[in-house]
Amino acid sequence: LTAARPLLIEGRVWPVVRASGAYIDDVDTDQIFHNAHLAVTDIEEMGRYAFGNLAGWEDFPAKAKPGDVLAVGVNFGAGSSRQHAVDCFRALGVVGVVGVSFGVVYKRNAINAGWPLVECPDLPKLELAAGDVLRVNFKTGEAANVMKGKVVPARPFSRVQTDIYVAGDLLAYGSSLG
Amino acid sequence: VPQTIIEKIIASHSADDAYPGATVWLELDVRAARDFGGANVVKNFEAHYAGQSVADAAKTFFTFDCVVPAKDIPYAENQQLCRKFAARQGIKVYDVDAGIGSHVLMAEGLARPGGTVVNTDSHMNIAGAIGCLGQGMGDVDVAFAFRTGRTWLEVPPSVKVVLKGKYKWPTTAKDLALAMLRRFGSSGLLGKAVELYGPAAEALSVEERITVASTATEMGAVAIFVPPNEEVLEWCGGAAGAEVAGIYADADASYGATYELDVDDLEPLVACPPSPANVKAAGEVAGKEIGSAFFGSCTNGRLEDFRAAARIMSGRPVADGVLAYAVPATRRIFGAMLAEGLAAELFAAGFVVSNAGCGGCAQGQVGMTGKGEVQVSTSNRNFPGKQGAGETYLCSPATAAASVLMGSITDPREVA
């Protein structure tokens, strides 16, 4: 049995923003993980391609460290259904993503992978800068910029999302049902 | 709380509250996988649940329809992998002879009004035609559904579309579907459960409901539901071998929006490349020379669709230089086409008549295009590269038949 996963993440944040500081909206799965690399099946190999096709973010795999958190804008993960666009961040040790909103299939893939995804319409109010510490409580739905002392409400995990997350992933949740 | 159709279906299959935005565990009446995705379902299952059984073999199926029979060795291997797994688990396979899975599941009475079905098919929501919640999903989700008999779903908001007026032959249900695409585009109904009302909706036959419901995905909708009428309940009862009850929204159910769509004297329409939402009047694109025509798919592969094509052809031949392909949705439909002479009639006109299945949509046997080839197709997708490098124009069987007669895109009113 694995130890229970905490219903909370706290980590160094990467706000996915332009040079102007505004969140980049509608980042699609081809920008996150380009279709040229779809043949990659080993999750450990996927990390090096994360954001490989997003202007200004190509060096993200070199800069990201295990324990980091992503903060993203509107409709993150739009486009195709590829699981790689979730798994490339897991491969880098990124512990979760907090965003204003997400593509429907992207959200499904993240939840099924047991990778924390939190919807937070008020995210910009946290005034996150690269390197700030972001803390998110999945149960209370509270998102905080720890460095700047700002807190906004986020959407708590649903029971389904919690069940899957605690078990590890969707298929592991199936095993846990016996 | 008064409920919409999808809320009622979910409530009867879940212990969780079914309000829009809620994420719920959903019990599944039917869980299926096609030859596309099926092999990965098996691999996921074996990797995580080795030595274990599916939750209920009697509710679990394979429906081979993409490349049927297999045209290459990898597909043959994948299909055989599924057959072996099915034999071990006691699962029924609707094999390469059966036809399109979503249609087979309805025709066998497995998908029923008020029920829940998943399959590795983004057009499984076609079951909305009979008031059944169908959901397409990936191989991880379906492996989980095989093992547990359930899936999870975020309850979508419901909207109403009320049709005003009526249209007449040779305008058909496909033109209604294209009119909805013209009005709402590819994202105007994004994430919504759509309910269709108005006299023109109530009058739709089972086959016509299938045509409309099969374009929900192209509108971004979760599904399009048409409340079942007597004919639909009789059809479903016949398929199930038992009486089935209809599924209807409560009179005071709450909807995110209500839209009216005027279909009075609707004219034949064509969706031009590069997207199903790029809809024009058939007359506007008339004269565009074609190289081929595909009749079939989950949208328009029913007996009535081939009858419509034959009615337009009325004994006249396919134009010189044009290839016309007819692919019935199911083996049962193919059998009916043979029995009533329809297959022979189309064959005599010059058609290639082929085994039941999805055809070119899934890069199957029939209906793919080469660069520079212009094809009219009764299917529901014309994205660049989907069926090949050619240009695909989506239209009704009547418009496709008129185009086949003339060798160029033709409004069927010109030849009817």
Interface residues (C-beta under 8 A of the other chain):
Chain A: S81 Q83 V104 R108 N109 I111 N112 S158 R159 V160 Q161 D163 I164 L170 L171 A172 Y173 G174 S175 L177
Chain B: D16 A22 T23 V24 W25 N44 H48 Y49 G138 V140 D141 A143 F144 R147 T148 W152 G191
